[in-house]
Amino acid sequence: MRFFRLVLILLGLASLSLTTRGGELATRGSFLFTGGGHKLTVWHYRPAGAAADAPVLFVIHGVGRNAEEYLNDWVALAEQKKIWLVVPEFSKTEFPGEEAFNSGNLFDATGQPVPRAQWSYSMIEPIFDAVRQQLGSQRNDYLIYGHSAGAQFVQRFLYFIPEARVTRLVAANAGWYMLPELTTPFPYGLKGTVLNAAALRTAFARPLVVLLGEADIDPQHKSLRHTPEADAQGLYRFARGHYFFAHAQAVAVALKVPFNWTLATVPNVEHSNKGMAPAALQHLLPLSGFYLN
């Protein structure tokens, strides 16, 4: 029985080739990534006909840790644009609670700093190296998108991994935000973290899109945080996104630094990764369909 279980596990972590109508092969599967004391299953999809140097898109799941479902939501779009999908799974076993996942695993249960290599944000760059080495991607950069808790992850990843090879970021329908304030304690601000004003300048220069569903206005949504700090940003996600963007823009003006962030909204979409994905793709691959350095 143990033998058969092992076989099933190995099959689950193997890449699978799927025949398309034209006879070409699309590749879908997963591999196990180990790094920083963590183990992550990384789901991936390469459409038939996608070049080795095609854009690589990281998709960051929400609080449900449902990475394969997020992959499924993006497959048809990946086929349209011939881009590679990479969806890391931040399991509750490896990253228990939002403090360990979307808030980065920056501090332990006693409030002491965690080594940088163990941060959840620190998983992305070495996973990209694994995609290049194990799957054969020839890209030197990548795109990243996150929805809900995944959007919180992306928004904070922007600050904490300034050397990341990411060229465009989309944070869609975040439940609440870490504000770019050095005097407000983490996780609602940056006080107590390793970040400083220089980190803000670097983050503001990155091309981040804050993407909001115009119908994501339920103040009683089951996964929406309500604390005094979160509610000060608004009572629902659509309002909080506007508050965050305006606040960040004001900080950039005060610092007199370039601000390359964009606020965009999607009509008639509630709190849905699948509903936000088509609009997100337009921002990730503007104009020509490829976003290149």
N, C-alpha and C positions, 0 to 999 in steps of 0.2 A: 504493500500500500504506500509506504514512504517513497519507494522508487517512482511510482506513478505520479505522486504529488510533485516530486522533483521534476519529472518530465513536464508536467503542466506548468510549473513555475518557469522553467527554462523556455518553454514555448511562448509564454506570456511576455517574456523579456526579449524575444527574438524579433527581428524585422520580418515583415511579411510582404511579398510582392503580389499586387493585385492587377489583373489584366483589364485594360480599358478597351473601349470599342475599337480604337485604332490598332489594337494589338500591342501597344506600348505598355510599359510596366510602371505603375505607381508603387511607391514603397511606403508602407505604414507599419509601425511597430513601436517598441520601447526598449530602452536599455537602462541598466542600473548604474547610476553615478554615485561615486563615493568621494567625499572631500570634506574637509573641515570638521571631521568627526560625525558627519551626517551621511545618510543614504537616501537618495531620491530616485524614484522611477521617472524617467524622462520619456514622454510620448512624442512621437514625431511623424510627420507625413511629408512625402516628396511627390508631387504630382507627376504623372507621365509627361515627359517632354521638358521638365524643369531643368535648366542648365546647372552645372556644378557651381557657377558663380551667381545663381539666382538669389534674390533677397532672402534672408533668413528672418523669420518673425517669431519672437518669443511671445507666447500668450500666457498670462498669469491668471490662474483661476481665482474664484472667490472663496468665501468662508466655508463652502461645502467641500472644499479640497477635491473637487470632481474634475480632475485634469482631463480624463478621457472624454468626458461630456463636452468640455470646452474645445477639445480637438475636433470632435464631431461637428460642432457648430461652425467651425472655420474651414472644413475640408472643401466645400463647394466654392468658397471664395478663393482658396488657395489654387484650385483648379483653374479658375478664371484668370488669375494673374501669374500662375506658374511660380509660386513662391513656396519656400520650405516652411513648415510649421514645427515649432519646438515648444512643448508644453511640460514644464517641470511640475511634479506633484509634491507639494509640501505637506506631507502627511501629518496627521495629528500626533502620531507616535514620535516622529522626529522633531516636529515644531508644534508643541502643544500650546493652544491658545493663540489669540491674536498678538500677544506680546512677542511670541517667538516667530510668528509668520509675518504678518503685514507690518508689525512694528519693528521687525528686524532682528529680534533676538540679541539686542544690544546690551541688555542687562540680565543678570540671573535673578533668582527668587529673592535674594537678599539685597538687590539693588546694586550689586557690584558689576563693573563693566565686563563684558564677555569678549574674548579675543576676536579680533576682526575676522579671522578665517572662519569663525563659527557663525557669523551673522547670516541670516537668510539672504540678505542682499548680496553677500559674497559668493553665493552659489552660481550666479548667472555667468560671470566671465569664464570660470573653468568649465561650465557646461558647454559654453560656446566653443571652447577649445576641443572638447570631446566630440562635438558635432562635426568639427573640421577633421579631426583625426579618425573618428570611428565611422562617420557617415560620408565623408568625402567632400564636404562643402569647401568651396574655394573662396568664400567671402571673407573679407577682412573686417567687416562691420555687420551690425544687425539692427533690427527694429524691435520695439517692445510695446506691448499693449496689455493692459490689465483692466478687469471689470470688477466693480464693487470693492471687496477687500483686496483684490488684485490691483485695483486702481490706487488704493492706498500704498500698496507695495511699490508700484511704479513711481508714484509721486515722491516717495522717500528714497528709493533707490537712486533717483536723480541727484540727491544731495550727498549720499553716503559713499557712492562709488564714482567719484568725479573722473576717474581715468577710464571709465567704461567705453567700449568701442561701439556704443549705441549711437545711431545717427538721427533717430526720431522716436518720440515717445507719445503714447496716448493713454491717458488715465480717464476711464469712463465710469461715471456714476459712483464715485467714492461716497461712502457713508459719512465720513467726516475727514478733516484734514489736519496735518501737521503744518501750522502756520510758520512762515519764514521770519520768526521773531526770536532774537537771541535772549530776550528777557522773560519769555514765557516757558515754564518747565515742560520738558518732554513728557508725554508724547504730543501735546497740543502745540508745543513750540520746540525750540532747539536748545534751550538752557539745560545744561547737564550732559550734553552730548559733546562729541569731539568737533562739532562744526563751529565755524566762525564767519565773519563777514566775507572773507575771501571765498568760502564755500557758497555763500549766497550769490556772489557775483558769477561764479562758474555755473551754478544751477540756472540762473536767469538767462544765461547766454545759450542754453540748450533749447532745441525746438520741441517743447512740450505742448501737447494739445489737451486741454481740459474739456472733455466731451460729456455732455449732459443730455439725458433723455427728458424731453419737455413734459412728459407725463409721469415722471418719477417724483411724484409730489405727495406720496402717502406718508403722513407723519407717524403712522402706527405700523409701518412695515416691520415684520417680525425680526429682521436682523439689523434694524436701525438703532444706533446707540443714542441714548438720551442721558446725558450728564449736563451739568451747568455749562461746562466748556464747549461741548458739542452743540448744545441748543443755542449758545451764543452765536454760532455760525449760521443758524437757521433751523427750522423745524422739520425740514425734509431735504432730500439730496439735491434737488434742483436749486433750491435757495442756497444751500451750503456751498455748492460749486461756484455760484456767482459771488458769494461773499469771499471765498478763498481767492478767486482770481483777482478781484478788485483789491483785496488786501495785498497780495503779492505785487501787483502792479504799482501800488502806492509805495511799497518798500523799495522797489527798484528805482522809482523816481527819486526817493529820498537819498538813495545811495549813488544816484547819478550814473547808473550802469545800463547797458543795453538789456532790453526785455524782449526775448524772442518766444514767449509763450502766446498761445492762442486759445480763446474761448469759443467753442462751437456747440450748437444744440441740434438735437434730432427730433423732429416733430412726431407726435403720436407714439412715442416709445416709452414704456414704463421701465421697471428695473429688470432688464433683460439683456444678457450677453449676446444672444442670437440676434436680438433686435438692433443692438448697437454696432455689431460687427461690420455690416456693409459701409456705414458711415465712417467707422474707424479706419477701414481700409483705404478710403479715399484720402484721408489725412496722412496715412502712413506712406502711401505711394502716390503723391500728388502729380498731376499733369501727365507725365510720360508713362506712368505706371511703375516706374522704378525710381527709388530715391537713392541717389549715389552721393558719396563724398566728392 
